[in-house]
Amino acid sequence: MGRPKIEPVVWRAPAPGPKPSPTALPPLTVHPVNGFGAEDVLLDSDGTVLTGLSDGRIVRLAADGSRIEVVAATGGRPLGLEHHPDGLLVCDAHRGLLLVTGSDVAVLVPRGPDLNLCNNAAVAEDGTVYFTDSTSRFDLEHYRADLIEHSSTGRLLRRTPDGALDVLLTGLSFANGVALTPDRSAVIVSDMAAYRLHKVPVTGPTAAASDTTVFVDDLPGFADNLSLGTDGLLWLAFASPRDPVLDALLGKPPVFRQLLWRLPQKLQPAPQRTVWVRALDPATGATVHDFHGSPPDFHMATGVRESGGTVWLGSLQEPAVAAFTVPK
């Protein structure tokens, strides 16, 4: 498959926010998952860990890594995973929004005109699903094209229990992670390539896209998946710090990025080999924890979950998941 054509849009990147704090990344425990690209992580009540792999399998891993079992096979490329009242919700980049019940895989919203690249989700108690369509322009395998083009065609969608589909927010630059606030009154969504998080009211009289606010701006990296931890904090995984070359080119005439896209991939901007996760106060957006490091055996954290002081990480580029303990 050849590279798709890009049509770059000029956009001036804001100055990045604070650099990583002095808090070093705690030691990681890395657990192989017998597959590649464990993009997200989801924890069960018994402490086991679920993740989706590039070959379509969803696997369950014992907390100590001693046992791996296949839960389901979507036939696509699973990304975000969430618990749903009726089973396991799966954001599948190739197939759409899925619901796994036992070995059965049902399509809630198919990939097609209404959904191109299903990425991440949050689920309300009544089964309402808030989820992102990262881009209408490219598939997952060409996600870099969307970052370079910066056409901002990502969206935040809602599927109600009766199957109705609504568009809550448009114009997102590779829409990514989604999390409900602790009181379930709003959704936080990652506008990844615009380096910000939005807060979208979903209950009450202000539940409208026009009341959306920027929750955190000028982020210093590409904020991937989001999740609410048992500690009450909003955790986000930075897939990579920002790239100053890409930021500079975004404000230049489009021809420069068209030339960049024609270069061999090894000469294009690429994610740095780092692990960076941050925890925010879900009310104010203030940083509570900021862990950054470059371990030799794990990089590009795209999924993050905190439970009982342990933080689990997934990665789009690793054949493993990893975990660390939050320092007291």
Secondary structure, 3 states (H helix, E strand, C coil): CCCCCCCCCCCCCCCCCCCCCCCECCCCEEEECCCCCCCCCEECCCCCEEEECCCCEEEEECCCCCCEEEEEECCCCEEEEEEECCEEEEEECCCEEEEEECCEEEEEEECECCECCEEEEEECCCCCEEEEECCCCCCHHHHHHHHHHCCCCEEEEEECCCCCEEEEEEEECCEEEEEECCCCCEEEEEEHHHCEEEEEECCCCCCCHHHCEEEECCCCEEEEEEEECCCCCEEEEEEEECCHHHHHHHCCCHHHHHHHHHCCHHHCCCCCCCEEEEEECCCCCCEEEEEEECCCCCCCEEEEEEECCEEEEEECCCCEEEEEECCC
